[in-house]
Amino acid sequence: MPISDDSRALLEQPIFASLATIGPDGHPQVTVVWLHVEGDKVVFNTAAGRAKHRNMEADPRVTVLLLDPDNGYRYAELRGTVAMTEEGGDQGIDDLSMKYLGKPYPFRREGETRVQIEMDVNSEHWMG
Amino acid sequence: MPISDDSRALLEQPIFASLATIGPDGHPQVTVVWLHVEGDKVVFNTAAGRAKHRNMEADPRVTVLLLDPDNGYRYAELRGTVAMTEEGGDQGIDDLSMKYLGKPYPFRREGETRVQIEMDVNSEHWMG
């Protein structure tokens, strides 16, 4: 579904978002991600084999929490489903790094495969 | 298990933490919570009947993300299990409000029942 203008305004900023996935035992897992918006997709990036990558391969349902950096009592919870691809994964992390650090991604590890993630948003829940 | 000193140092600050629960359809849900630490329990509070309360009644496994307010690239993910009780729920939200707002909780709704939540931490995962 379309992403609201309010969510888009947060996604366009270099905010630290919380990403929740479901672990293999059903326990929720939460990490911090860089993200951006492209059209009606929320995009982020990870390295192949990380826990969140394995979780999303097993269950593509995720939730992203966006805190308004100007108001800690205002936030959006976006629920949706992800599709992942290694194609464009390297470019994707560099694009995100340009947004967050102003330079290409400096933290690549030897032999690391980057994975680009596109999230379709199914619902938005706003607080504040 | 015991809570590490590093996590304790974050929990004692008035930070906005992300709380992930599992929704009825298995989709992760994430909200922002006030929290505190008492002994080896992470404590927070909600109103009876809210989605996260219903989720935790059905599945007590939760995950809390604590961002270091001084370093966005340092954070702790605490996974654990909650126990909930209405006993002390009113006092609990006032205690948290004193920590975060410096006054008793001003946002109570008519007829609202407050629920105190105690989380046993099973694992800590640190980044940064």
gemmi code that builds the backbone of each chain (N, CA, C; Angstrom):
import gemmi

chains = {
    "A": [
        ("MET", (0.843, -1.191, 0.000), (0.000, 0.000, 0.000), (0.880, 1.244, 0.000)),
        ("PRO", (0.312, 2.396, -0.323), (1.128, 3.626, -0.360), (1.650, 3.975, 1.031)),
        ("ILE", (2.800, 4.602, 1.071), (3.372, 5.091, 2.321), (2.885, 6.516, 2.536)),
        ("SER", (2.446, 6.813, 3.747), (1.903, 8.144, 4.024), (2.981, 9.214, 3.930)),
        ("ASP", (2.555, 10.429, 3.707), (3.516, 11.541, 3.644), (4.230, 11.724, 4.979)),
        ("ASP", (3.523, 11.465, 6.081), (4.152, 11.612, 7.396), (5.277, 10.587, 7.582)),
        ("SER", (5.024, 9.351, 7.188), (6.074, 8.337, 7.295), (7.219, 8.654, 6.336)),
        ("ARG", (6.860, 9.086, 5.145), (7.884, 9.424, 4.153), (8.825, 10.502, 4.687)),
        ("ALA", (8.244, 11.474, 5.385), (9.068, 12.570, 5.930), (10.072, 12.040, 6.948)),
        ("LEU", (9.689, 11.024, 7.715), (10.641, 10.417, 8.660), (11.658, 9.548, 7.929)),
        ("LEU", (11.173, 8.768, 6.960), (12.058, 7.830, 6.246), (13.131, 8.558, 5.443)),
        ("GLU", (12.848, 9.785, 5.067), (13.830, 10.523, 4.268), (14.951, 11.106, 5.126)),
        ("GLN", (14.742, 11.113, 6.433), (15.788, 11.597, 7.331), (16.729, 10.450, 7.719)),
        ("PRO", (17.954, 10.770, 8.133), (18.879, 9.697, 8.552), (18.611, 9.255, 9.986)),
        ("ILE", (17.431, 8.686, 10.203), (17.086, 8.244, 11.557), (17.502, 6.779, 11.766)),
        ("PHE", (17.713, 6.431, 13.034), (18.002, 5.045, 13.394), (16.670, 4.369, 13.678)),
        ("ALA", (16.312, 3.410, 12.854), (15.026, 2.731, 13.010), (15.220, 1.383, 13.681)),
        ("SER", (14.204, 0.954, 14.411), (14.209, -0.390, 14.981), (13.517, -1.336, 14.012)),
        ("LEU", (14.166, -2.438, 13.718), (13.594, -3.461, 12.841), (13.345, -4.729, 13.655)),
        ("ALA", (12.100, -5.159, 13.686), (11.770, -6.406, 14.386), (11.512, -7.511, 13.380)),
        ("THR", (12.164, -8.651, 13.631), (11.922, -9.855, 12.845), (11.561, -10.967, 13.839)),
        ("ILE", (11.219, -12.118, 13.279), (10.874, -13.257, 14.126), (12.009, -14.270, 14.066)),
        ("GLY", (12.532, -14.631, 15.228), (13.619, -15.605, 15.280), (13.127, -17.024, 15.053)),
        ("PRO", (14.058, -17.945, 14.890), (13.701, -19.336, 14.575), (12.836, -19.999, 15.652)),
        ("ASP", (12.957, -19.525, 16.888), (12.153, -20.099, 17.975), (10.884, -19.295, 18.223)),
        ("GLY", (10.626, -18.291, 17.355), (9.426, -17.477, 17.498), (9.608, -16.260, 18.386)),
        ("HIS", (10.788, -16.111, 18.957), (11.056, -14.945, 19.808), (11.343, -13.727, 18.913)),
        ("PRO", (10.754, -12.568, 19.238), (11.066, -11.403, 18.402), (12.534, -10.995, 18.530)),
        ("GLN", (13.106, -10.553, 17.424), (14.462, -10.015, 17.415), (14.380, -8.559, 16.963)),
        ("VAL", (15.172, -7.689, 17.568), (15.143, -6.272, 17.194), (16.564, -5.783, 16.977)),
        ("THR", (16.792, -5.109, 15.878), (18.089, -4.480, 15.629), (17.842, -3.061, 15.132)),
        ("VAL", (18.913, -2.314, 15.022), (18.830, -0.956, 14.495), (19.261, -0.991, 13.038)),
        ("VAL", (18.514, -0.323, 12.192), (18.883, -0.271, 10.773), (18.864, 1.152, 10.242)),
        ("TRP", (19.723, 1.367, 9.256), (19.605, 2.529, 8.382), (18.500, 2.191, 7.384)),
        ("LEU", (17.773, 3.195, 6.956), (16.776, 2.893, 5.918), (16.486, 4.111, 5.064)),
        ("HIS", (15.774, 3.860, 3.993), (15.386, 4.927, 3.092), (14.061, 4.517, 2.455)),
        ("VAL", (13.474, 5.441, 1.716), (12.222, 5.132, 1.028), (12.437, 5.334, -0.472)),
        ("GLU", (11.952, 4.365, -1.242), (12.008, 4.464, -2.710), (10.623, 4.131, -3.222)),
        ("GLY", (9.935, 5.130, -3.748), (8.548, 4.896, -4.166), (7.739, 4.496, -2.953)),
        ("ASP", (7.082, 3.358, -3.035), (6.317, 2.887, -1.885), (6.985, 1.711, -1.178)),
        ("LYS", (8.302, 1.622, -1.301), (9.062, 0.594, -0.595), (9.962, 1.255, 0.443)),
        ("VAL", (10.021, 0.635, 1.614), (11.058, 0.980, 2.589), (12.253, 0.092, 2.264)),
        ("VAL", (13.423, 0.696, 2.083), (14.586, -0.108, 1.716), (15.624, -0.065, 2.831)),
        ("PHE", (16.209, -1.214, 3.090), (17.350, -1.289, 3.981), (18.272, -2.387, 3.493)),
        ("ASN", (19.271, -2.763, 4.269), (20.364, -3.580, 3.737), (20.985, -4.360, 4.888)),
        ("THR", (21.429, -5.553, 4.612), (22.140, -6.308, 5.644), (23.215, -7.151, 4.985)),
        ("ALA", (23.935, -7.911, 5.777), (24.919, -8.846, 5.238), (24.322, -10.244, 5.276)),
        ("ALA", (24.567, -10.992, 4.203), (24.045, -12.355, 4.116), (24.512, -13.172, 5.316)),
        ("GLY", (23.612, -13.948, 5.875), (23.976, -14.854, 6.963), (23.766, -14.290, 8.344)),
        ("ARG", (23.544, -12.972, 8.445), (23.261, -12.423, 9.777), (21.917, -12.941, 10.270)),
        ("ALA", (21.742, -12.885, 11.587), (20.518, -13.434, 12.186), (19.275, -12.826, 11.545)),
        ("LYS", (19.266, -11.513, 11.353), (18.033, -10.916, 10.821), (17.787, -11.365, 9.378)),
        ("HIS", (18.872, -11.590, 8.631), (18.729, -12.091, 7.268), (18.127, -13.494, 7.270)),
        ("ARG", (18.662, -14.353, 8.132), (18.118, -15.712, 8.223), (16.656, -15.675, 8.686)),
        ("ASN", (16.376, -14.782, 9.648), (14.987, -14.677, 10.123), (14.041, -14.292, 8.989)),
        ("MET", (14.446, -13.303, 8.191), (13.560, -12.813, 7.125), (13.454, -13.812, 5.985)),
        ("GLU", (14.487, -14.653, 5.811), (14.365, -15.722, 4.813), (13.302, -16.729, 5.259)),
        ("ALA", (13.254, -16.978, 6.557), (12.297, -17.960, 7.084), (10.895, -17.369, 7.217)),
        ("ASP", (10.819, -16.070, 7.542), (9.514, -15.418, 7.723), (9.674, -13.953, 7.325)),
        ("PRO", (9.106, -13.561, 6.189), (9.352, -12.211, 5.663), (8.546, -11.097, 6.357)),
        ("ARG", (7.826, -11.428, 7.402), (7.018, -10.406, 8.077), (7.870, -9.626, 9.068)),
        ("VAL", (7.901, -8.321, 8.892), (8.741, -7.472, 9.739), (7.944, -6.254, 10.190)),
        ("THR", (8.501, -5.588, 11.198), (7.925, -4.335, 11.665), (9.053, -3.343, 11.887)),
        ("VAL", (8.829, -2.116, 11.443), (9.825, -1.063, 11.564), (9.241, 0.046, 12.430)),
        ("LEU", (10.035, 0.516, 13.373), (9.596, 1.611, 14.228), (10.403, 2.855, 13.886)),
        ("LEU", (9.685, 3.934, 13.582), (10.314, 5.201, 13.215), (10.009, 6.230, 14.290)),
        ("LEU", (11.029, 6.656, 15.001), (10.841, 7.698, 16.012), (11.064, 9.059, 15.382)),
        ("ASP", (10.155, 9.969, 15.658), (10.357, 11.345, 15.220), (11.537, 11.929, 16.007)),
        ("PRO", (12.622, 12.306, 15.306), (13.783, 12.815, 16.052), (13.491, 14.126, 16.781)),
        ("ASP", (12.426, 14.805, 16.396), (12.093, 16.075, 17.047), (11.086, 15.916, 18.180)),
        ("ASN", (10.565, 14.692, 18.377), (9.542, 14.486, 19.397), (9.483, 13.005, 19.761)),
        ("GLY", (10.070, 12.663, 20.895), (10.155, 11.262, 21.312), (8.812, 10.626, 21.576)),
        ("TYR", (7.771, 11.430, 21.675), (6.441, 10.884, 21.926), (5.631, 10.711, 20.644)),
        ("ARG", (6.274, 10.936, 19.514), (5.602, 10.742, 18.230), (6.376, 9.695, 17.448)),
        ("TYR", (5.695, 8.637, 17.049), (6.376, 7.611, 16.265), (5.396, 6.833, 15.411)),
        ("ALA", (5.961, 6.176, 14.406), (5.170, 5.364, 13.491), (5.672, 3.926, 13.531)),
        ("GLU", (4.731, 3.006, 13.577), (5.041, 1.583, 13.484), (4.539, 1.118, 12.122)),
        ("LEU", (5.457, 0.651, 11.302), (5.104, 0.184, 9.955), (5.243, -1.335, 9.916)),
        ("ARG", (4.162, -2.001, 9.584), (4.223, -3.465, 9.464), (4.179, -3.826, 7.979)),
        ("GLY", (4.921, -4.846, 7.626), (4.927, -5.218, 6.229), (5.681, -6.500, 5.984)),
        ("THR", (5.987, -6.704, 4.721), (6.618, -7.937, 4.273), (7.796, -7.572, 3.383)),
        ("VAL", (8.884, -8.310, 3.515), (10.091, -7.972, 2.760), (10.347, -8.940, 1.613)),
        ("ALA", (11.030, -8.395, 0.594), (11.652, -9.204, -0.448), (13.133, -8.861, -0.420)),
        ("MET", (13.987, -9.849, -0.613), (15.432, -9.621, -0.505), (16.143, -10.093, -1.759)),
        ("THR", (17.216, -9.380, -2.098), (18.011, -9.776, -3.254), (19.457, -9.334, -3.070)),
        ("GLU", (20.380, -10.158, -3.581), (21.788, -9.753, -3.543), (22.089, -8.765, -4.670)),
        ("GLU", (21.222, -8.740, -5.669), (21.422, -7.825, -6.788), (21.280, -6.392, -6.283)),
        ("GLY", (22.284, -5.601, -6.516), (22.236, -4.224, -6.037), (22.537, -4.086, -4.557)),
        ("GLY", (22.920, -5.183, -3.933), (23.185, -5.135, -2.486), (24.371, -4.262, -2.128)),
        ("ASP", (25.411, -4.325, -2.950), (26.603, -3.507, -2.679), (26.318, -2.025, -2.896)),
        ("GLN", (25.623, -1.738, -3.994), (25.265, -0.350, -4.257), (24.329, 0.157, -3.164)),
        ("GLY", (23.427, -0.714, -2.735), (22.436, -0.326, -1.736), (23.057, 0.122, -0.421)),
        ("ILE", (24.070, -0.605, 0.057), (24.671, -0.202, 1.335), (25.485, 1.074, 1.154)),
        ("ASP", (26.071, 1.245, -0.031), (26.793, 2.505, -0.268), (25.823, 3.690, -0.331)),
        ("ASP", (24.685, 3.487, -0.950), (23.678, 4.560, -1.017), (23.219, 4.952, 0.398)),
        ("LEU", (22.962, 3.937, 1.220), (22.535, 4.233, 2.589), (23.653, 4.929, 3.369)),
        ("SER", (24.869, 4.468, 3.158), (25.994, 5.072, 3.874), (26.184, 6.534, 3.466)),
        ("MET", (25.962, 6.824, 2.181), (26.041, 8.223, 1.742), (25.024, 9.068, 2.500)),
        ("LYS", (23.854, 8.506, 2.704), (22.805, 9.244, 3.424), (23.176, 9.444, 4.894)),
        ("TYR", (23.716, 8.394, 5.527), (23.944, 8.448, 6.972), (25.325, 8.967, 7.347)),
        ("LEU", (26.327, 8.654, 6.529), (27.702, 9.019, 6.887), (28.322, 10.005, 5.901)),
        ("GLY", (27.662, 10.193, 4.763), (28.220, 11.112, 3.771), (29.378, 10.525, 2.990)),
        ("LYS", (29.538, 9.195, 3.046), (30.609, 8.532, 2.279), (30.219, 7.072, 2.053)),
        ("PRO", (30.884, 6.403, 1.066), (30.558, 4.989, 0.843), (30.801, 4.172, 2.110)),
        ("TYR", (30.099, 3.070, 2.222), (30.107, 2.225, 3.424), (31.523, 1.800, 3.816)),
        ("PRO", (31.992, 2.203, 4.990), (33.380, 1.916, 5.373), (33.557, 0.650, 6.222)),
        ("PHE", (32.472, -0.056, 6.503), (32.558, -1.154, 7.483), (32.453, -2.548, 6.850)),
        ("ARG", (32.616, -2.627, 5.524), (32.511, -3.943, 4.871), (33.525, -4.922, 5.435)),
        ("ARG", (33.075, -6.156, 5.596), (34.006, -7.195, 6.036), (34.436, -8.044, 4.849)),
        ("GLU", (35.622, -8.598, 4.954), (36.183, -9.482, 3.922), (35.165, -10.568, 3.537)),
        ("GLY", (34.872, -10.660, 2.247), (34.018, -11.745, 1.763), (32.538, -11.580, 2.038)),
        ("GLU", (32.162, -10.413, 2.582), (30.771, -10.172, 2.965), (29.883, -9.978, 1.726)),
        ("THR", (28.740, -10.609, 1.732), (27.763, -10.399, 0.658), (26.638, -9.516, 1.182)),
        ("ARG", (26.425, -8.389, 0.511), (25.382, -7.476, 0.968), (24.053, -7.830, 0.311)),
        ("VAL", (23.009, -7.675, 1.073), (21.662, -8.031, 0.626), (20.766, -6.801, 0.717)),
        ("GLN", (20.104, -6.479, -0.378), (19.179, -5.353, -0.386), (17.787, -5.863, -0.015)),
        ("ILE", (17.107, -5.093, 0.801), (15.802, -5.514, 1.318), (14.764, -4.458, 0.967)),
        ("GLU", (13.685, -4.889, 0.386), (12.578, -3.980, 0.077), (11.349, -4.429, 0.852)),
        ("MET", (10.785, -3.485, 1.562), (9.625, -3.790, 2.406), (8.371, -3.146, 1.831)),
        ("ASP", (7.365, -3.969, 1.611), (6.024, -3.478, 1.292), (5.295, -3.231, 2.596)),
        ("VAL", (4.743, -2.048, 2.746), (4.061, -1.711, 3.989), (2.585, -2.109, 3.895)),
        ("ASN", (2.141, -2.886, 4.884), (0.742, -3.316, 4.921), (-0.102, -2.466, 5.861)),
        ("SER", (0.538, -1.903, 6.887), (-0.224, -1.040, 7.794), (0.713, -0.064, 8.498)),
        ("GLU", (0.168, 1.074, 8.848), (0.887, 2.082, 9.628), (0.101, 2.355, 10.903)),
        ("HIS", (0.812, 2.423, 12.004), (0.170, 2.758, 13.283), (0.926, 3.934, 13.864)),
        ("TRP", (0.224, 5.011, 14.105), (0.868, 6.223, 14.623), (0.547, 6.453, 16.082)),
        ("MET", (1.524, 6.935, 16.787), (1.331, 7.380, 18.167), (1.809, 8.822, 18.254)),
        ("GLY", (1.032, 9.636, 18.936), (1.461, 11.013, 19.183), (1.146, 11.945, 18.046)),
    ],
    "B": [
        ("MET", (18.329, -14.252, 34.401), (19.771, -14.116, 34.602), (20.083, -12.683, 35.017)),
        ("PRO", (21.273, -12.434, 35.539), (21.617, -11.073, 35.962), (21.670, -10.120, 34.769)),
        ("ILE", (21.356, -8.878, 35.027), (21.469, -7.839, 34.005), (22.867, -7.234, 34.100)),
        ("SER", (23.512, -7.067, 32.947), (24.889, -6.554, 32.956), (24.924, -5.101, 33.432)),
        ("ASP", (26.077, -4.696, 33.913), (26.229, -3.310, 34.349), (26.023, -2.335, 33.189)),
        ("ASP", (26.454, -2.730, 31.983), (26.281, -1.859, 30.822), (24.798, -1.639, 30.516)),
        ("SER", (24.013, -2.711, 30.559), (22.571, -2.560, 30.335), (21.927, -1.769, 31.456)),
        ("ARG", (22.352, -2.048, 32.661), (21.802, -1.335, 33.816), (22.018, 0.175, 33.679)),
        ("ALA", (23.199, 0.535, 33.190), (23.510, 1.960, 33.032), (22.559, 2.628, 32.031)),
        ("LEU", (22.149, 1.880, 30.989), (21.176, 2.432, 30.034), (19.774, 2.435, 30.639)),
        ("LEU", (19.426, 1.355, 31.320), (18.067, 1.219, 31.873), (17.782, 2.266, 32.945)),
        ("GLU", (18.836, 2.754, 33.583), (18.617, 3.739, 34.645), (18.384, 5.144, 34.088)),
        ("GLN", (18.676, 5.324, 32.811), (18.434, 6.623, 32.185), (17.002, 6.675, 31.632)),
        ("PRO", (16.458, 7.877, 31.457), (15.090, 7.982, 30.896), (15.112, 7.870, 29.372)),
        ("ILE", (15.510, 6.686, 28.881), (15.567, 6.491, 27.428), (14.248, 5.926, 26.911)),
        ("PHE", (13.982, 6.179, 25.635), (12.824, 5.591, 24.974), (13.259, 4.256, 24.384)),
        ("ALA", (12.710, 3.190, 24.899), (13.099, 1.859, 24.438), (12.050, 1.311, 23.477)),
        ("SER", (12.495, 0.474, 22.552), (11.569, -0.237, 21.668), (11.248, -1.586, 22.288)),
        ("LEU", (9.965, -1.881, 22.362), (9.504, -3.167, 22.894), (8.834, -3.949, 21.772)),
        ("ALA", (9.364, -5.132, 21.496), (8.749, -5.982, 20.470), (8.000, -7.124, 21.131)),
        ("THR", (6.772, -7.314, 20.680), (5.950, -8.438, 21.104), (5.490, -9.162, 19.834)),
        ("ILE", (4.819, -10.282, 20.043), (4.313, -11.050, 18.903), (2.804, -10.875, 18.835)),
        ("GLY", (2.313, -10.421, 17.681), (0.878, -10.229, 17.507), (0.154, -11.550, 17.314)),
        ("PRO", (-1.188, -11.494, 17.347), (-1.986, -12.727, 17.261), (-1.759, -13.506, 15.972)),
        ("ASP", (-1.358, -12.808, 14.914), (-1.115, -13.490, 13.633), (0.365, -13.846, 13.463)),
        ("GLY", (1.158, -13.632, 14.516), (2.579, -13.948, 14.447), (3.453, -12.826, 13.922)),
        ("HIS", (2.832, -11.718, 13.533), (3.595, -10.578, 13.032), (4.193, -9.815, 14.228)),
        ("PRO", (5.472, -9.427, 14.147), (6.019, -8.665, 15.279), (5.344, -7.305, 15.415)),
        ("GLN", (5.169, -6.872, 16.653), (4.642, -5.546, 16.941), (5.707, -4.795, 17.738)),
        ("VAL", (5.876, -3.520, 17.457), (6.884, -2.731, 18.166), (6.263, -1.434, 18.660)),
        ("THR", (6.485, -1.119, 19.915), (6.049, 0.162, 20.452), (7.191, 0.754, 21.265)),
        ("VAL", (7.000, 1.998, 21.667), (7.986, 2.661, 22.503), (7.511, 2.591, 23.951)),
        ("VAL", (8.410, 2.269, 24.843), (8.034, 2.212, 26.259), (9.037, 2.964, 27.131)),
        ("TRP", (8.498, 3.486, 28.213), (9.322, 3.912, 29.337), (9.708, 2.645, 30.091)),
        ("LEU", (10.883, 2.639, 30.681), (11.232, 1.470, 31.484), (12.223, 1.820, 32.578)),
        ("HIS", (12.403, 0.853, 33.457), (13.353, 1.023, 34.551), (13.870, -0.364, 34.927)),
        ("VAL", (14.851, -0.388, 35.799), (15.390, -1.670, 36.241), (15.230, -1.758, 37.757)),
        ("GLU", (14.758, -2.915, 38.217), (14.637, -3.175, 39.655), (15.273, -4.529, 39.913)),
        ("GLY", (16.400, -4.534, 40.588), (17.129, -5.790, 40.773), (17.516, -6.333, 39.409)),
        ("ASP", (17.098, -7.562, 39.109), (17.403, -8.130, 37.800), (16.175, -8.215, 36.903)),
        ("LYS", (15.211, -7.334, 37.169), (14.031, -7.261, 36.312), (14.021, -5.930, 35.566)),
        ("VAL", (13.649, -5.983, 34.300), (13.314, -4.767, 33.567), (11.831, -4.527, 33.792)),
        ("VAL", (11.463, -3.335, 34.253), (10.050, -3.089, 34.531), (9.505, -2.025, 33.591)),
        ("PHE", (8.290, -2.271, 33.115), (7.570, -1.255, 32.364), (6.086, -1.403, 32.677)),
        ("ASN", (5.248, -0.709, 31.936), (3.861, -0.567, 32.369), (3.002, -0.307, 31.140)),
        ("THR", (1.790, -0.825, 31.160), (0.883, -0.521, 30.055), (-0.538, -0.445, 30.602)),
        ("ALA", (-1.488, -0.204, 29.722), (-2.901, -0.210, 30.126), (-3.514, -1.523, 29.673)),
        ("ALA", (-4.334, -2.093, 30.544), (-4.994, -3.363, 30.218), (-5.772, -3.237, 28.918)),
        ("GLY", (-5.683, -4.244, 28.089), (-6.461, -4.274, 26.862), (-5.750, -3.727, 25.647)),
        ("ARG", (-4.632, -3.035, 25.862), (-3.883, -2.552, 24.695), (-3.305, -3.740, 23.936)),
        ("ALA", (-3.000, -3.505, 22.661), (-2.506, -4.601, 21.805), (-1.300, -5.288, 22.431)),
        ("LYS", (-0.349, -4.504, 22.951), (0.848, -5.164, 23.477), (0.530, -5.983, 24.727)),
        ("HIS", (-0.451, -5.503, 25.505), (-0.875, -6.271, 26.677), (-1.499, -7.608, 26.248)),
        ("ARG", (-2.393, -7.549, 25.283), (-3.010, -8.785, 24.775), (-1.949, -9.714, 24.191)),
        ("ASN", (-0.999, -9.119, 23.454), (0.065, -9.950, 22.866), (0.855, -10.683, 23.942)),
        ("MET", (1.220, -9.956, 25.002), (2.057, -10.563, 26.048), (1.260, -11.559, 26.888)),
        ("GLU", (-0.055, -11.373, 26.960), (-0.874, -12.385, 27.629), (-0.847, -13.696, 26.844)),
        ("ALA", (-0.852, -13.561, 25.521), (-0.866, -14.760, 24.677), (0.519, -15.376, 24.544)),
        ("ASP", (1.553, -14.528, 24.531), (2.937, -15.021, 24.376), (3.854, -14.066, 25.136)),
        ("PRO", (4.414, -14.520, 26.275), (5.175, -13.608, 27.145), (6.598, -13.321, 26.663)),
        ("ARG", (6.963, -13.804, 25.496), (8.332, -13.580, 25.013), (8.430, -12.212, 24.346)),
        ("VAL", (9.335, -11.392, 24.844), (9.492, -10.031, 24.332), (10.970, -9.725, 24.116)),
        ("THR", (11.199, -8.650, 23.381), (12.556, -8.157, 23.176), (12.547, -6.645, 23.330)),
        ("VAL", (13.546, -6.145, 24.040), (13.654, -4.709, 24.283), (14.955, -4.211, 23.674)),
        ("LEU", (14.874, -3.114, 22.967), (16.065, -2.522, 22.373), (16.387, -1.221, 23.104)),
        ("LEU", (17.622, -1.140, 23.590), (18.078, 0.036, 24.328), (19.156, 0.729, 23.513)),
        ("LEU", (18.867, 1.933, 23.044), (19.868, 2.703, 22.313), (20.642, 3.570, 23.285)),
        ("ASP", (21.944, 3.542, 23.151), (22.770, 4.451, 23.942), (22.502, 5.878, 23.466)),
        ("PRO", (21.965, 6.749, 24.347), (21.627, 8.109, 23.885), (22.860, 8.914, 23.463)),
        ("ASP", (24.029, 8.458, 23.889), (25.259, 9.182, 23.542), (25.946, 8.627, 22.296)),
        ("ASN", (25.421, 7.517, 21.755), (26.076, 6.890, 20.602), (25.079, 6.007, 19.874)),
        ("GLY", (24.553, 6.518, 18.767), (23.519, 5.798, 18.026), (23.991, 4.467, 17.463)),
        ("TYR", (25.292, 4.239, 17.456), (25.811, 2.983, 16.922), (26.092, 1.953, 18.023)),
        ("ARG", (25.691, 2.286, 19.238), (25.866, 1.346, 20.358), (24.488, 1.057, 20.944)),
        ("TYR", (24.131, -0.211, 20.983), (22.836, -0.551, 21.557), (22.824, -1.972, 22.072)),
        ("ALA", (21.862, -2.237, 22.944), (21.697, -3.563, 23.524), (20.312, -4.090, 23.190)),
        ("GLU", (20.280, -5.358, 22.811), (19.016, -6.052, 22.575), (18.856, -7.062, 23.716)),
        ("LEU", (17.804, -6.889, 24.488), (17.551, -7.778, 25.626), (16.350, -8.649, 25.303)),
        ("ARG", (16.542, -9.954, 25.341), (15.427, -10.860, 25.102), (15.026, -11.496, 26.420)),
        ("GLY", (13.748, -11.682, 26.604), (13.310, -12.267, 27.854), (11.840, -12.596, 27.849)),
        ("THR", (11.339, -12.812, 29.044), (9.963, -13.254, 29.233), (9.334, -12.386, 30.317)),
        ("VAL", (8.081, -12.022, 30.126), (7.439, -11.121, 31.074), (6.426, -11.822, 31.961)),
        ("ALA", (6.253, -11.234, 33.147), (5.127, -11.561, 34.021), (4.386, -10.248, 34.256)),
        ("MET", (3.060, -10.297, 34.287), (2.270, -9.073, 34.401), (1.307, -9.163, 35.570)),
        ("THR", (1.071, -8.012, 36.188), (0.114, -7.975, 37.297), (-0.505, -6.583, 37.399)),
        ("GLU", (-1.787, -6.564, 37.771), (-2.434, -5.267, 37.991), (-2.041, -4.694, 39.354)),
        ("GLU", (-1.551, -5.572, 40.238), (-1.140, -5.119, 41.566), (0.060, -4.193, 41.418)),
        ("GLY", (-0.047, -3.008, 41.942), (1.041, -2.039, 41.818), (1.103, -1.364, 40.464)),
        ("GLY", (0.118, -1.637, 39.631), (0.138, -1.053, 38.283), (0.013, 0.461, 38.291)),
        ("ASP", (-0.832, 0.980, 39.183), (-1.019, 2.439, 39.269), (0.236, 3.117, 39.805)),
        ("GLN", (0.798, 2.515, 40.846), (2.032, 3.073, 41.413), (3.159, 2.979, 40.388)),
        ("GLY", (3.181, 1.879, 39.652), (4.246, 1.654, 38.676), (4.298, 2.717, 37.596)),
        ("ILE", (3.133, 3.112, 37.072), (3.155, 4.122, 36.004), (3.521, 5.495, 36.580)),
        ("ASP", (3.116, 5.734, 37.830), (3.516, 7.002, 38.458), (5.027, 7.026, 38.710)),
        ("ASP", (5.590, 5.907, 39.136), (7.039, 5.843, 39.349), (7.790, 6.113, 38.040)),
        ("LEU", (7.317, 5.473, 36.957), (7.975, 5.696, 35.666), (7.817, 7.149, 35.211)),
        ("SER", (6.630, 7.701, 35.431), (6.391, 9.083, 35.030), (7.286, 10.048, 35.814)),
        ("MET", (7.500, 9.748, 37.089), (8.422, 10.588, 37.871), (9.807, 10.576, 37.234)),
        ("LYS", (10.220, 9.403, 36.759), (11.540, 9.287, 36.135), (11.608, 10.050, 34.811)),
        ("TYR", (10.540, 9.942, 34.009), (10.588, 10.503, 32.651), (10.087, 11.939, 32.581)),
        ("LEU", (9.077, 12.247, 33.396), (8.456, 13.574, 33.298), (8.650, 14.406, 34.558)),
        ("GLY", (9.102, 13.757, 35.637), (9.294, 14.494, 36.885), (8.008, 14.789, 37.615)),
        ("LYS", (6.930, 14.079, 37.253), (5.640, 14.254, 37.944), (4.811, 12.989, 37.751)),
        ("PRO", (3.766, 12.795, 38.600), (2.919, 11.607, 38.426), (2.292, 11.582, 37.029)),
        ("TYR", (1.981, 10.395, 36.575), (1.500, 10.172, 35.205), (0.273, 11.027, 34.880)),
        ("PRO", (0.387, 11.913, 33.908), (-0.719, 12.844, 33.633), (-1.665, 12.397, 32.519)),
        ("PHE", (-1.422, 11.210, 31.950), (-2.176, 10.822, 30.748), (-3.193, 9.714, 30.999)),
        ("ARG", (-3.526, 9.444, 32.271), (-4.476, 8.368, 32.565), (-5.807, 8.625, 31.888)),
        ("ARG", (-6.399, 7.548, 31.380), (-7.727, 7.676, 30.795), (-8.773, 7.161, 31.774)),
        ("GLU", (-9.964, 7.687, 31.657), (-11.097, 7.283, 32.496), (-11.258, 5.765, 32.486)),
        ("GLY", (-11.276, 5.172, 33.676), (-11.536, 3.733, 33.771), (-10.378, 2.832, 33.383)),
        ("GLU", (-9.230, 3.425, 33.102), (-8.071, 2.646, 32.642), (-7.475, 1.819, 33.782)),
        ("THR", (-7.147, 0.590, 33.499), (-6.455, -0.262, 34.467), (-4.996, -0.388, 34.054)),
        ("ARG", (-4.102, 0.005, 34.959), (-2.668, -0.067, 34.638), (-2.102, -1.427, 35.029)),
        ("VAL", (-1.227, -1.911, 34.219), (-0.624, -3.225, 34.398), (0.887, -3.074, 34.512)),
        ("GLN", (1.447, -3.619, 35.573), (2.896, -3.588, 35.761), (3.506, -4.841, 35.120)),
        ("ILE", (4.602, -4.645, 34.456), (5.233, -5.731, 33.706), (6.662, -5.899, 34.191)),
        ("GLU", (7.014, -7.111, 34.519), (8.382, -7.425, 34.919), (8.974, -8.406, 33.930)),
        ("MET", (10.128, -8.055, 33.420), (10.781, -8.884, 32.398), (12.023, -9.542, 32.982)),
        ("ASP", (12.078, -10.857, 32.871), (13.305, -11.613, 33.153), (14.119, -11.648, 31.872)),
        ("VAL", (15.373, -11.266, 31.963), (16.223, -11.235, 30.772), (16.904, -12.590, 30.592)),
        ("ASN", (16.746, -13.161, 29.399), (17.376, -14.453, 29.096), (18.679, -14.299, 28.321)),
        ("SER", (18.775, -13.205, 27.542), (20.022, -12.993, 26.802), (20.176, -11.518, 26.471)),
        ("GLU", (21.423, -11.102, 26.350), (21.762, -9.730, 25.938), (22.620, -9.819, 24.673)),
        ("HIS", (22.311, -8.973, 23.727), (23.121, -8.912, 22.508), (23.545, -7.458, 22.320)),
        ("TRP", (24.844, -7.232, 22.286), (25.353, -5.865, 22.179), (25.906, -5.586, 20.794)),
        ("MET", (25.662, -4.385, 20.335), (26.263, -3.914, 19.093), (27.010, -2.623, 19.424)),
        ("GLY", (28.179, -2.501, 18.874), (28.938, -1.245, 19.027), (29.747, -1.207, 20.312)),
    ],
}
model = gemmi.Model(1)
for chain_id, residues in chains.items():
    chain = gemmi.Chain(chain_id)
    for i, (resn, *xyz) in enumerate(residues, 1):
        res = gemmi.Residue()
        res.name, res.seqid = resn, gemmi.SeqId(i, " ")
        for name, pos in zip(("N", "CA", "C"), xyz):
            atom = gemmi.Atom()
            atom.name, atom.element = name, gemmi.Element(name[0])
            atom.pos, atom.b_iso = gemmi.Position(*pos), 0.0
            res.add_atom(atom)
        chain.add_residue(res)
    model.add_chain(chain)
structure = gemmi.Structure()
structure.add_model(model)
structure.setup_entities()
